[in-house]
């Protein structure tokens, strides 16, 4: 046993090239996992992360795919199966924002976010589930507190992440007889490139509403995700863990 996982546990992380995804992938490797790194366009960052993981003595596999594209997702998991025989852990992190007020939001902007955040989560979870049917496994979705409480200007994003939470709970019930655990981490305001796009005034207002008085870090979200994915959480499934500095009180 190395850290939280048995050495050689096979993990896949989507949206792994930067931010929360990169932090999760690195911590999985630190705790004993070989990690397949999904990315869509940031090949250079994904390659740098792979080098770090291999420097820890773990295997890294780069798998390029747009998670909203069914054919690409299927091909990605086929590549992982061919290389490693399957996956034991899947952390599904891919996500985008395209904010705008509800009344002015275009159908295209709505669909763009739903396609990546919700359909992408469905496609990547479905293929992971297939590979876990024989011997069980653990799936962790990265959602958002927006999917629980909503947020001004994020109707599309909140709907996508709320859908991920509902989908995860359903999959948890279906997967339990197969030994597949499914949980959700819902971050609040985390210091990532995505959050930095939020207007400064809105960030300042949000920070004032956080009891701990600051934004979180990708590493803090990763710690929660890695715990839920690991055998240390072996009796936890169908749960949503908020990592938000106390911003949501219930």
C-alpha positions in Angstrom: 0.0 0.0 0.0 1.4 3.4 -1.0 -0.5 6.2 0.6 -4.3 5.8 0.3 -4.3 3.4 -2.7 -2.8 0.0 -3.4 0.2 0.6 -5.6 -0.7 0.4 -9.3 -4.3 1.4 -8.9 -5.4 2.7 -12.4 -7.0 6.1 -12.4 -8.3 8.5 -15.1 -8.8 12.2 -14.5 -10.7 14.3 -17.1 -9.7 17.9 -17.6 -6.4 17.0 -16.0 -4.0 19.5 -17.7 -4.5 22.4 -15.2 -6.2 23.7 -12.1 -8.2 21.3 -10.0 -7.8 18.4 -12.4 -4.0 18.7 -12.4 -3.9 18.9 -8.6 -6.1 15.7 -8.4 -4.0 13.8 -10.8 -0.8 14.6 -9.0 -2.2 13.7 -5.6 -3.5 10.4 -6.9 0.0 9.6 -8.2 1.4 10.6 -4.8 -0.9 8.1 -3.2 0.0 5.2 -5.4 -2.1 5.5 -8.6 -1.0 5.3 -12.2 -2.9 8.1 -13.9 -4.4 8.6 -17.4 -4.5 12.3 -18.1 -7.4 13.5 -20.2 -7.0 16.8 -21.9 -8.6 18.6 -24.9 -6.2 21.2 -26.1 -3.5 21.9 -23.5 -1.0 19.3 -24.6 2.1 21.0 -23.2 0.7 21.3 -19.7 -0.5 17.7 -19.8 3.0 16.6 -20.9 4.6 18.5 -18.0 2.2 16.9 -15.5 2.9 13.5 -17.0 6.6 14.1 -16.3 5.9 15.0 -12.7 3.8 11.8 -12.2 6.5 9.6 -13.8 9.0 11.3 -11.5 7.1 9.9 -8.6 7.6 6.4 -10.0 4.1 6.1 -11.4 2.8 5.6 -14.9 1.2 8.4 -16.8 -0.9 8.0 -20.0 -1.9 11.0 -22.1 -5.3 10.7 -23.6 -6.6 13.5 -25.7 -10.4 13.8 -26.1 -13.2 16.3 -26.1 -15.5 14.8 -23.4 -18.6 16.1 -25.2 -17.9 13.9 -28.2 -19.1 10.3 -27.7 -16.7 8.8 -30.3 -13.7 10.5 -28.8 -14.7 9.4 -25.3 -15.2 5.8 -26.4 -11.8 5.9 -28.1 -10.1 7.3 -25.0 -11.4 4.5 -22.8 -10.4 1.9 -25.4 -6.9 3.4 -25.4 -6.8 3.1 -21.6 -8.0 -0.5 -21.6 -5.5 -1.4 -24.3 -2.6 0.1 -22.3 -3.6 -0.8 -18.8 -6.5 -3.3 -19.0 -9.1 -0.8 -17.5 -9.6 1.7 -14.8 -10.3 1.4 -11.0 -10.8 5.1 -10.3 -12.4 7.9 -12.4 -12.4 11.5 -11.3 -14.6 13.4 -13.8 -13.5 17.0 -13.6 -13.9 18.6 -17.1 -15.9 21.7 -17.1 -16.4 25.1 -18.7 -18.3 28.3 -18.0 -20.0 30.7 -20.4 -21.8 33.1 -18.1 -24.6 35.5 -18.9 -27.9 36.7 -17.5 -30.8 34.3 -18.1 -32.9 36.5 -20.3 -30.1 37.3 -22.6 -28.5 33.9 -22.7 -28.3 32.3 -26.2 -29.3 28.7 -26.8 -25.8 28.2 -28.2 -24.2 29.4 -24.9 -26.6 27.2 -23.0 -25.8 24.1 -25.0 -22.1 24.6 -25.0 -21.9 24.4 -21.2 -24.5 21.5 -21.0 -22.6 19.5 -23.6 -19.3 19.7 -21.8 -20.3 19.7 -18.2 -23.3 17.4 -18.2 -23.2 15.3 -21.3 -19.4 15.0 -21.0 -19.8 13.8 -17.4 -22.4 11.2 -18.5 -20.2 9.9 -21.4 -17.0 9.6 -19.3 -18.8 8.1 -16.4 -20.7 5.6 -18.6 -17.5 4.3 -20.1 -15.7 4.1 -16.7 -18.7 2.2 -15.3 -18.4 -0.4 -18.0 -14.8 -1.0 -17.2 -15.5 -1.3 -13.4 -18.4 -3.8 -13.7 -16.1 -6.8 -13.3 -14.2 -5.8 -10.2 -15.8 -2.6 -8.8 -14.2 0.9 -8.5 -14.8 4.4 -7.5 -16.1 7.4 -9.4 -15.9 11.0 -8.2 -17.6 13.8 -10.0 -16.4 17.4 -9.6 -19.6 19.6 -9.5 -20.0 23.0 -7.9 -21.8 24.8 -5.2 -23.6 26.6 -8.1 -25.3 23.3 -8.8 -26.7 23.3 -5.2 -27.5 26.9 -4.5 -27.4 28.6 -8.0 -25.5 31.7 -8.8 -26.4 34.9 -10.7 -25.3 34.7 -14.3 -24.7 30.9 -14.2 -28.0 29.4 -15.3 -26.3 27.1 -17.7 -23.4 26.2 -15.4 -25.7 25.7 -12.4 -28.0 23.5 -14.4 -25.2 21.4 -15.7 -23.6 20.9 -12.2 -27.0 20.3 -10.6 -27.6 17.7 -13.2 -24.2 16.1 -12.5 -25.2 15.8 -8.8 -28.5 14.1 -9.6 -26.9 11.8 -12.1 -24.2 10.8 -9.7 -26.7 9.8 -7.0 -28.6 7.6 -9.6 -25.4 6.0 -10.7 -24.4 5.4 -7.1 -27.6 3.3 -6.5 -27.1 1.4 -9.8 -23.4 0.8 -9.3 -23.5 -0.3 -5.6 -24.4 -3.9 -6.4 -21.4 -4.0 -8.7 -19.1 -2.6 -6.0 -18.9 0.8 -7.7 -18.9 3.8 -5.3 -20.0 7.2 -6.7 -19.6 10.5 -4.9 -19.4 14.2 -5.7 -17.2 17.0 -4.7 -18.8 20.5 -5.0 -16.2 23.3 -4.8 -17.1 26.8 -4.0 -14.8 29.7 -5.0 -11.4 28.2 -5.8 -8.4 30.0 -7.0 -8.3 28.7 -10.6 -8.2 30.3 -14.1 -12.0 29.7 -14.4 -12.8 31.7 -11.3 -10.4 34.5 -12.2 -12.7 35.2 -15.1 -15.4 36.2 -12.7 -15.7 40.0 -12.3 -13.6 41.4 -9.5 -16.5 43.0 -7.7 -18.4 39.7 -7.7 -15.3 37.8 -6.3 -15.0 40.4 -3.5 -18.6 40.0 -2.6 -18.3 36.2 -2.7 -15.2 36.3 -0.5 -17.1 38.3 2.1 -19.7 35.6 2.3 -17.1 32.8 3.0 -16.7 32.2 6.7 -13.1 31.2 6.3 -12.5 34.5 4.6 -10.7 33.3 1.5 -10.9 31.3 -1.7 -9.8 27.7 -1.6 -6.9 26.2 -3.5 -7.0 23.4 -6.2 -5.0 21.2 -3.7 -7.7 21.5 -1.1 -10.3 20.3 -3.5 -8.0 17.5 -4.6 -7.6 16.3 -1.1 -11.4 15.8 -0.8 -11.6 14.1 -4.2 -8.7 11.7 -3.6 -10.1 10.8 -0.2 -13.6 9.9 -1.7 -11.9 8.0 -4.5 -9.8 5.9 -2.1 -10.4 2.9 0.0 -10.4 5.2 3.1 -13.9 6.1 2.0 -15.0 2.5 1.4 -18.4 2.9 3.1 -19.2 6.3 1.5 -21.3 6.5 -1.7 -24.1 8.8 -3.1 -22.7 11.7 -1.2 -22.0 15.4 -2.0 -19.1 17.0 -0.2 -18.9 20.8 -0.4 -15.4 22.3 -0.3 -16.4 25.9 0.0 -14.9 27.4 3.3 -18.3 27.2 4.9 -20.1 29.3 2.2 -23.1 27.0 2.1 -24.6 26.3 5.6 -26.7 23.3 4.6 
